[in-house]
Amino acid sequence: MAEDALASFDAAIAGNPQHFQAFNNRGNALRVLNRIEDAVASYDGAIALRPGLALVHHNRANALQELGRFADAFDAYNRAIALRPDFHAAFLGRGTLNLLLGKMREGFADFEHRLQADEATLHPRLQRVPTWRGEDLASKSILVYGDGAFGDLLQFCRYLPLLIRAGAQVTLVVPARFRKILEPALGEVRVVSDVEHVEHADLRCELMSLPFLFNTDLSSIPPCIALQPPLPRKPWFANANGKSLTVGICWQGNPARDIDHGRSIPLIEFHPLSQIPGVRLVSLQKLHGLEQLRSLPSDMPVETFGSDFDAGADAFVDTAAVMAELDLIVTSDTAVAHLAATLGRPTWVALKFVPEWRWMLERNDSPWYPTVRLFRQRELYRWTPVFEEIAGALAEIVERKAASGGAI
C-alpha cells in the first residue's frame, strides 16, 4: 500500500537525510496518494541532493503536468532529456504535454520515441519487416499494428483510408475480440488477429505513428471511421416510446492501469442526473466498478443488463447495439467514450483537472469527435461541480424537448 511505502520512505529519510532515492520514491508514493504538491517537494529534495538524476526530473515533470504547471513541466522534461538524451519516457512525457496544448506536430514527433523503447518487445515477424517512414506506398503492402487499446484503435483507424488512397494494400492487426465490431467499418482493409496470419508485408507501421507520418495538426485531422452498430443479440431494455430521456453511463476504467489515475469517477457523483424528471439511467459499465451499484441510494435507480451483457468473445458488440438506442452517453474517459463518439452518438465526457492529451485544455468540444461535449474539473479531484454542470445541461435538454411539445 502507498501509505505503508510512504511511512517506510519517511523512516529512511529520518535515518539518513542524504538518502536521495528515498526522496524520489517518497514522491512516487505521494503521487499515488493524490498529494501532488507534496510529491513535487519530495522530488525537489532528491534533486537538491543529486541534481544530475534524469529520472527524478522526469518524475517531477509528470507531477508538475498533473498540477497544470505546464511551463515548469516543460523545463523539467527538457532537463531530463538533456541529462539523458536516450530517455524515451521523457520524450513521451514532453509529447503528451505538447499534444495537450494542441501542438500536434511537436507532440507526435516526440511520441515516435516509443518505437525505440518498444522495438525489442515486438513479435519477431514484425521486427523482420522494414518500418514505413513516409516513402511512396504505391503497390506496397503495409502491416499496421497497435498496443491493443480499443480507444486508440477507434481514434486512429481513421488514418487507414489515407494509406489505401496512397495505393497501399493495408492489413490491420487487432485483438480478436475487436474484429467483429471494427471489420465492417474498414472497407478494403484486411483485418487479422495475429501477425502469424500475414504471409508477406513490404512495410510495417505502428498505428499511433500515422498522425506523425501524415503531418497532423488541428486543421488536418481526418474524419472518424464510419462505425455502424451491430444488431442487438436481444432486446436489452424496453423502449420507453419517448416517455423518458435514456442516458447510458460509464464511470470506471481499469484501476490496474496507471493511465486510469484520477480518470475514474465514483458512481454516486452521477446522482444529480437521476434527479431530473424524465431522465432514465442505464449502466454501460463492465468488469470494474460494478460493486458500486449495490450501495446506491434508493432514489438513484440505474438499470443494468445482467452478466451476459457483452459476454463472450466479441468485446463491446452489445454496448454498441445499446448505444444506438440511447439518447445520450455520459462517461468517464474510457474506451466507452471513443466507441460512443465513433458511432456518432451524443457523448458527454467528464474529464479530470489535467486530462489525457487527446482532450486538450479549456475547450468543450473535440477536434477528433464532432459529437463529443467535454466537461472538465476546475480543481484537482473534485467531481461534484462537474456533475452539477452536467445535470444543468441535461435539464436544459429536457426542458427544450418539453417546450417544443416533444415527448421526453
N, C-alpha and C positions, 0 to 999 in steps of 0.2 A: 504493500500500500504506500501511496505517496506520503502520507502523514508519517509513517514509520521511517521511510527513507529520509525525509526532511529532518527528523529527530536525530538520525544517525549522522547526517552531514553536519548538523549543528554541533553535535558532540565532537566530531572530528576537528572542526574549526576551533572549538573551545580548547582542545588539547594541543592544536598546532595552528596558530593564526596565519601561518605561511602556506597552508595546505591549499594551493590554488585549484587542484582537481575537485576538492570538496566544495569550494565556492561555485565552480561550474556545475557540478552535479546538483548542488542545492538549488541553483537557478532552474534547472530542468524540473526538479520536483515542485518548485513553486509555480511553474507554468501549468503543470498538470492540475494543481490545486486552484487554478484561476487567479493566482496572486501575481499578476504580470508585472506591476510596478516593482514589487519586491524581487521578482526574478531578475529584472534589469539591474537592480542594485547589487544583486549577488554576482552577476556576470561582471559588473564593474569591479567588484572586489577581486575576481580572478584576473582580470586584465591589469589591474594595478600591480599584481604580483608577477604576472607573466604577460607582458603586452604583445608578445610575438606569437600567441597561440591562435591560429586561424579559426579553429573550431569554436572557440569562445566568442570571437567576433561574429561568427555566423549565428550561433545560438542567440546572441544579443540582438542581432538584426531581426531574427524571426519574432522575438518578443516585442521589439520596437514597432514592427509592422502590425502586430496584433493590437497594439495600443493606438495605432493611427499616426505614429510619429514617423512619417514617411521619409523626410529628408534625412533624419538620423539613421533610419534603417538603410537607406542607400549608402550612406557613408560607411556603415558597419559592413555591409556586403562587399563594398569595394575594398575595404581594408582586409577582409578575409581573403579576397581574390589576389590582392597584391602580395599577401604573405604566402599564399599557396596557389599559384596560377593554374594548377590542375584540380582545384577544389570544385568539382562539378556541382555539388549540392549548393554551394554559394552562388554559382551562376543560375541555378534553378530558382533559388530564392529571389535573386535580383530580377529574374524573368517574371516571376509571379507578381512582383511589385510593379514592374513596367506595364504588364498587362492590366493589372488592377487600375492603373492610372490612364488606361486607354492607349498606351504606347505599344501598339501591337507588333510592329516590325522589330523593335528592340527586344520586346519580350519573347517573341517566338524565336528570335536568333539565340537568346540565352537558353531557351528550352532545348536547343539542339545538343547541349552538353549532356543531356540524359542519355544520349545514344552511346557515348563513350563509356559511361558508367554501366550501361545495361548490356553492352555487346557480349561480354563473357557469359551471360546467363541465357542468351538466345539459343533456340533449337539449332543443333548442328547444321541442319539443312538450310536454315536461314542464313547462317554465317557463311555458307559457301556461295550465296547469291550476291552479286555486286549491289551496293546501295545506290539508289537513284539520287542524283544531285541536281536535277533540273534539266538534264540534256533532252534532246529530241526523243519523243516516245512513239513516233510513227512505226506501226507494225511490231512494236515491242510488247512483250508480256511482262506485267508487273504484279508482284505479290505484296498486298497491303496487310499489315497486322497491327495489333494494338496490345494494350496491357490487360484487356478483358473487362474493363469497367464499362458498364452498359451506358452510363451517362455520356462518357466520352465517345462511345460508338455512335450514339444518336446525334451528338453535336457535330462530329467531324466527318460522318459519312457523306455529308453534303459536298465534299470535295471529290468524291469518286466520279461523278459525271464529268468533272473537268478533265480527269485522266482519260475517260472514254473519248471526250471531244478532241483530245490531243492525239488520238489514234492508237491508244494502248488497249490491249486485252487485259482486263483487270480481274484479279482474284482476291477476295477478301477472306481472311481467316478470322473467325469469331468462335467463341464458345458455343458448343452445340445447342445449349438451351436458348440461345438468342436467334437461331436461324429462322424459326417459323415466323417470328414477328418482323424480322428485317428483310428476308429474302424477297418477298413480293414487292417491296418498295425500291429495290436496287436494279431493276431492269436488266441491262446487259452485263452487270457484274456477276461473276460466278462467286458463290458463297460456299465456303467449306469450313469444317470444324477442326481440321488438323492439317498441318503442313505436309504430313505424310501422304495426303490425298493429291498433292500437287506434283505432277511429274516433271515439269520444267517451268522455270521463270527466268527471264533475262535480267530482271531487276527486282529489287525489293524496296519497300518504304514503310516506315512506321507511320501509323495513321495521323498522329499528332505532329508529324513533320510537314504535312501537307499545307497547313496555313503559312508556314515559313516559306516553303518552296513556291507557293503561289503569291508571295508578297502581300499577304493580307493586311489591310488596315481597316479602319472603321467604315470606310466607304466601299469596300470591295468584298464584304462577307457574302458568300453565296447563299441562296435560299436553302431552307431545310429540305431534306428528302420528303417525298410525299407518302408518309406512313399512313396506312389505312387500318382501321380497327378490324380485327377478325370477328367472325360471327361468334356470339356467346355460346359456350357449351351448354348453358342452361339459363333460364331467366333468373338473374341473381337477385333482383329486387322488384317488387311490384311497381309498375308505373303509376305515378300519382295523378296523371292526366292534368298536369299544370296546376294542381292544388298546392304545390309546395315548390320551393326552390331547392334543388337537391345538390348538396355540396360534398364532394369527396375530400377526405382529409388524410394527411400522412404527416407524422411527427418525428419519426425516429430513423436515423441511419444505422449503420453497423458500428456499434461502440468500440469494436476492436480495431478500427482503422483510425490512425492519427488524424486523418483529414476530417473526421466527424467531430473533432474537438470544438465545442461551442455551437455546432450547427443544429443538433437535435433540440427539440422543444418539448417540455413537459406537456402531456396531453391536456391537463387541466387548463392550460393557457387558452385553449380553444373554447372555453366555457362561454365567453360573451357571444360567440356566433350562435350557440344553441339557444340563446335567449331572444333571438329575433323572431317574431311571429312569422310563420310560413317557411322558415329555414329548416331543412332536414339534413342531418349529418350522417354520412356513411364512411366507414373506415376502408382505406386502401392500404392499410399497414400490413406488412408481412414480417414474420420472424421476430424482429426485435421490438420491444416496447409494448407488446400486446398485454402484458400483465397490468399496465396502467388502466386498461378498460375495466378491470374488476374493482377499482377504487374510485370511480367517478361518482359525483353527487347524483341524487335521484332526479334532479331537474336538468341533467345533461345526457339525454339519450343519444347514443351513437350506434347505428346499425352495423352489423358485421355479417360476413358471408360464410363463416364456417371454415373448418380446417382444409376442405378440398378446394378452396379458392386459390387459384394459381398453383395448385399442387401438380406434381408430375414433372415431365422432362422439359417442358417449354415454359420459360420464365416470362412473366408479365402479359401473357396472352389474355387471361381473364381480366386482369387490370385494365388492359387497353379496351376490351369489349365493354366493360362497365363505364370507363371514361367517356365513351361515345354517347352514353345515355345521361350523363351528368350535366348540370348547368354550369358548374364551376369546380375547379380543383384548388384547394388551399393546402400548401405543403411546405415542409422544411426543405432545405437544399439537399435533395437526394435524387436518385435516378428517376423517381416518380415525376419530379418536375420536368425533366428532359422528355420523358415519354409523353406526358400530357401536352407539352408545348409542341413536340414533333407531330402529334396527332392534330394539332391546330385547335386544341381546346382552350377555353379561357382558363388561365392558370395564374394564381397568385402565390408568390414565393416569399416566405418570411426569412430574412437574412440576418445573420449576426453582425455585430458592430463593424468589423472589417471582414467582409465576406471572401469567398473564394474568388480568384482573379476574374473568372468569366462574367461575373455580375458587375464588375467595376464599382464605381463610387457615385453617390449622390443621385443618379438618375433613377427614375421609377419604371423605366422600360428596359428592354434588352435588344441590342442590335442583332443578336443571334436568333431570337424567337419573337415574332411580332405579336403573339397572343399572350405574352407574359407581362404581368404587372408586379413590381417589386416593392416590398415593404421592409424597411430597414430599422434595426436597432439604432437608437441615438446614444445609448450608453451601453458599456460592456455588460453582457449577460442579463439585460433587462428586457424580457419579452412582453410584459404586461402592456406597456404603451403601444407596442407593435400590434397586439391583438385588439386593443381598443380602436386603433386606426382601421384595422381590417373590418371589425364589426361595424364601424361607422360607414365604411364604403359599401359593405354588404347591405346594410339597412337602406342606403340610398337606392340601391338596385331594386329592392323590394318595394319601396315607396314609388319609384318610377313606374314599375310594372302595374301597381295598383292604380295609379293615377291615369295611366293610359287605357285602363279597362281590361288589361290582360290578366289572365289567371296567374296565381303565384304557386 
